Amino acid sequence: MVRGVLVTVGVVVALLALVTGLLWGLQRSLIYLPAGEPGPAPATAEEITLRTTDGLDLGAWWFAGPDPDGPAVLVANGNGGHRGLREPLARALHDAGLSVLLFDYRGYGGNPGDPSEEGLARDVRAARSFLVEEAGVADDRLVYVGESLGAAVVTELATEHPPAGLVLRSPFVDLAAVAGEHYPVVPVRLLLRDRFPVAEQVARVEVPTIVVYGSADSIVPPEQSRAVADAAAELVRVVEVAGADHNDPVLLDGDDVVRAVLDVVPG
């Protein structure tokens, strides 16, 4: 009987070791989920190319607003899809009189390269550089909007280049915290190469910040988004969208999300 128990334990340990090894090797393919290409730019946007500091060319769409000196919004996508899926948000903000930049990370939307925390940090800096250096947007007229993983991307950017306002949609505390929800028996905090410490970093970002999340989010637990809001250095408000799951359209370009962006746009 003892031998049988030992064999069972050995099998369980071996399986856990196998799963852990697979997660270590495949983790970035589980985190970053590029799918499809965005197609041609909408009629209201200009197709542009962003150049990263490590030499990659990234596709982007620039929706120039009516006022060349007016505010602009930098949108950082979540971990899935491409910029074309965020076009409804850009259209809504552009219709409200704002300039908007949509872009795809490395490895997404037909772009070269492989995504990683360091790589995405380079990518969003290339987006900001276009806005500031080429489009002529002043720092105090620039708003960052981040969706899920993109919330981590723009929060990190804001620690170095603070915007006029910050909107975080469905943010997580850090990548290990949200990964632990989906892989509870795996030591994800020890295994993850990419950290994305949103709550830690947003505490150092002293700009008006709004957090938006869905009460029925099945990917990022609502309590994690509330924890990010609690950590924010200059929280304006928290917006809970009742009954909304992580990828519901209401959290992409719904009134609550658009209003949150407009509320942190400098007057």
Secondary structure as GFF3:
##gff-version 3
##sequence-region A 1 267
A	DSSP	alpha_helix	2	31	.	.	.	ID=ss1
A	DSSP	beta_strand	33	34	.	.	.	ID=ss2
A	DSSP	beta_strand	46	51	.	.	.	ID=ss3
A	DSSP	beta_strand	57	63	.	.	.	ID=ss4
A	DSSP	beta_strand	72	76	.	.	.	ID=ss5
A	DSSP	beta_strand	80	81	.	.	.	ID=ss6
A	DSSP	three_ten_helix	83	86	.	.	.	ID=ss7
A	DSSP	alpha_helix	87	95	.	.	.	ID=ss8
A	DSSP	beta_strand	99	103	.	.	.	ID=ss9
A	DSSP	alpha_helix	117	129	.	.	.	ID=ss10
A	DSSP	pi_helix	130	134	.	.	.	ID=ss11
A	DSSP	three_ten_helix	139	141	.	.	.	ID=ss12
A	DSSP	beta_strand	142	147	.	.	.	ID=ss13
A	DSSP	alpha_helix	149	160	.	.	.	ID=ss14
A	DSSP	beta_strand	165	169	.	.	.	ID=ss15
A	DSSP	alpha_helix	175	182	.	.	.	ID=ss16
A	DSSP	alpha_helix	188	191	.	.	.	ID=ss17
A	DSSP	alpha_helix	198	202	.	.	.	ID=ss18
A	DSSP	beta_strand	209	214	.	.	.	ID=ss19
A	DSSP	alpha_helix	222	231	.	.	.	ID=ss20
A	DSSP	beta_strand	235	241	.	.	.	ID=ss21
A	DSSP	alpha_helix	250	253	.	.	.	ID=ss22
A	DSSP	alpha_helix	255	264	.	.	.	ID=ss23
###
